[in-house]
């Protein structure tokens, strides 16, 4: 019997079905919705996403989902952003201009850029794509039974720069360390794709379902 209800914010993201199946695989009952009122009544929220920051935020705003998500988070409803969904949690992104995010986590989103660094440029391609390790101190409940050094699957050209180091839960090395998991109160984000990260990704999803 499925015991955990998840509301997944549907604003047209192309990866929403694969994210839905991953949550269902570990026992969640997933409701897809583009209705702000349903978002406000959620027990737990998931905000998936792939693509461009500005276009994604515009899609959220056109549906009134941006304010619904921020209001729900302010009420203490748990929220998990995945990939682009993690980037939405921040204040702004410089992807193809300056675009405002949800402002739930202080900081910004910027592009990998190794130009002018001879030891890095040419070695590290953009986008960062494929398997890479996440490093953490194992103290956060999202990472229960996910050892530091676990490999997860990434596809992204932009990365998050939290303003407060205490919001950083895990980092990944790609030329330099970047934040791969963030957490601030009831708001959490993961840069990699848990639905493509096999055992470790499913464990992380399970951990989110079990968190209070």
C-alpha positions in Angstrom: 0.0 0.0 0.0 1.4 3.4 -1.0 1.8 5.5 2.1 3.4 8.8 1.0 1.6 11.4 -1.1 3.7 13.6 -3.3 2.5 16.6 -5.3 4.7 17.1 -8.3 4.5 20.6 -9.9 3.6 20.2 -13.6 4.5 23.4 -15.6 5.4 21.5 -18.8 8.9 20.1 -17.8 9.9 17.3 -20.2 11.3 15.1 -17.5 8.3 15.0 -15.3 7.1 11.5 -16.3 10.5 9.9 -15.5 10.7 11.7 -12.2 7.1 10.5 -11.4 8.0 6.9 -12.2 11.1 7.1 -9.9 9.0 8.3 -7.0 6.4 5.7 -7.6 9.1 3.0 -7.7 9.9 3.6 -4.1 6.3 3.7 -2.9 5.0 7.2 -3.4 1.6 8.1 -4.7 2.3 11.0 -7.1 -0.2 13.6 -8.1 0.8 15.8 -11.1 -0.7 19.3 -10.9 -0.6 22.7 -12.6 -3.2 24.0 -10.1 -1.9 26.5 -7.6 -4.6 25.5 -5.0 -3.5 21.9 -5.1 0.1 23.0 -4.6 -0.9 25.0 -1.5 -2.7 21.9 -0.1 0.2 19.5 -0.7 1.8 17.4 2.0 5.2 17.2 0.2 6.2 19.0 -3.0 8.6 18.0 -5.8 9.7 20.6 -8.5 11.4 18.8 -11.4 12.9 20.5 -14.5 15.2 20.4 -17.4 16.0 23.2 -19.9 16.5 26.9 -19.6 16.1 28.8 -16.4 14.2 31.8 -17.8 11.8 29.8 -19.9 11.0 27.5 -16.9 10.4 30.4 -14.5 8.1 32.0 -17.1 6.1 28.8 -17.4 5.7 28.7 -13.6 4.6 32.4 -13.5 2.1 32.0 -16.3 0.3 29.3 -14.3 0.6 31.1 -10.9 2.7 28.3 -9.7 5.7 30.4 -8.6 3.8 32.2 -5.8 2.0 28.9 -4.9 5.3 27.1 -4.4 6.9 30.0 -2.4 3.8 30.3 -0.2 3.7 26.5 0.4 7.4 26.6 1.3 6.8 29.5 3.7 4.1 27.4 5.4 6.6 24.7 6.1 5.6 22.2 3.4 8.6 20.2 2.4 9.9 21.0 -1.1 12.4 19.2 -3.3 13.8 20.8 -6.4 15.5 18.4 -9.0 18.0 19.6 -11.5 16.6 22.8 -13.0 14.1 22.7 -10.2 17.0 23.1 -7.7 18.2 26.1 -9.6 14.7 27.7 -9.5 15.1 27.7 -5.7 17.7 30.4 -5.9 17.4 34.2 -6.2 18.7 34.6 -9.8 20.4 33.0 -12.7 22.6 34.6 -15.4 21.6 32.0 -18.1 21.0 34.1 -21.3 20.5 37.3 -19.3 19.4 37.8 -15.7 16.3 36.0 -14.5 14.7 36.0 -11.1 14.1 32.7 -9.3 11.9 31.7 -6.4 14.3 33.2 -3.8 13.9 30.4 -1.3 17.6 29.9 -1.0 20.0 32.9 -1.0 22.5 32.7 -3.8 22.7 32.6 -7.6 23.1 30.3 -10.6 25.9 30.7 -13.1 27.6 28.8 -16.0 30.6 26.6 -15.8 33.4 28.6 -17.4 37.0 27.4 -17.6 38.2 29.9 -20.2 41.6 31.3 -19.4 42.5 28.4 -17.1 44.9 26.3 -19.2 44.9 23.4 -16.7 41.1 23.2 -16.9 40.0 24.6 -20.3 39.5 21.7 -22.7 39.7 19.1 -20.0 36.3 19.9 -18.5 33.5 20.1 -21.1 30.3 22.1 -20.8 27.7 20.8 -20.2 28.9 18.7 -17.3 27.3 15.4 -18.4 27.6 11.8 -17.0 28.4 10.1 -13.8 30.2 12.0 -11.0 30.7 11.7 -7.3 28.9 13.5 -4.5 30.9 14.3 -1.4 29.3 14.9 2.0 29.7 14.4 5.7 26.7 12.0 5.9 24.9 14.1 8.5 21.8 15.1 6.5 18.7 12.8 6.4 18.5 13.2 2.7 21.8 11.2 2.5 20.9 8.3 4.8 22.5 5.1 3.3 24.0 7.2 0.4 27.8 7.1 1.1 30.0 10.0 0.4 31.7 9.3 -2.9 28.5 7.8 -4.5 28.2 8.3 -8.2 25.1 10.1 -9.6 24.1 11.2 -13.0 24.4 14.9 -14.1 23.4 16.9 -17.2 23.8 20.7 -16.7 25.8 23.7 -17.9 24.9 25.9 -14.9 25.4 25.4 -11.2 24.2 26.9 -8.0 26.3 29.1 -5.7 24.6 29.4 -2.3 25.3 32.6 -0.4 25.5 30.6 2.9 27.8 27.7 3.3 25.6 26.1 5.9 23.0 25.5 3.1 25.4 23.2 1.2 24.8 19.5 1.9 26.9 17.9 -0.8 29.5 19.0 -3.3 30.8 17.6 -6.6 34.2 18.2 -8.2 34.2 19.4 -11.8 37.3 21.5 -12.3 36.4 23.0 -9.0 33.8 22.1 -6.3 30.2 23.0 -6.9 27.1 22.5 -4.8 25.2 19.3 -5.8 22.8 19.2 -2.9 21.4 22.1 -1.0 19.1 22.3 2.0 17.6 25.2 3.9 14.9 24.3 6.4 12.2 22.5 4.6 13.5 23.4 1.2 15.9 21.0 -0.5 17.5 20.7 -4.0 19.5 18.1 -5.9 21.4 19.1 -9.1 21.8 15.6 -10.5 19.0 13.3 -11.8 18.0 10.8 -9.1 15.8 9.0 -11.6 18.9 8.3 -13.7 21.2 7.6 -10.8 20.1 4.0 -10.1 20.4 2.7 -6.6 21.7 5.8 -5.0 19.2 8.1 -6.7 16.3 5.9 -5.6 17.7 5.8 -2.0 17.8 9.6 -1.9 14.2 9.8 -3.1 13.2 7.3 -0.5 14.9 9.4 2.1 13.0 12.5 1.1 9.7 10.5 1.4 10.6 9.4 4.9 11.8 12.9 6.1 9.4 14.7 8.5 
